[in-house]
Amino acid sequence: MPIIVNLDVMMARRKMSLNELSEKVDLTLSNLSILKTGKAKAVRFSTLEAICRVLDCQPGDLLEFIPEKNDVRD
């Protein structure tokens, strides 16, 4: 999948554990883990906003687009 989630990178920069982030954004550990591992199919803007607020970052710090090698566009 060409969308990479860098949640673990931002958490490390802020020295914050998954447990602490879970409490501060009011999400379950399992939902945050799914997002962190890149297995999420979608993310709500309200969730993204809460994570950005707690980690003091921008959405672009958490999400990255990397085109696949065989993705040819005109």
Beta strands, then each sheet from edge to edge (+ up, - down):
strand 1: 3-5
strand 2: 63-65
sheet 1: 1+ 2-
end
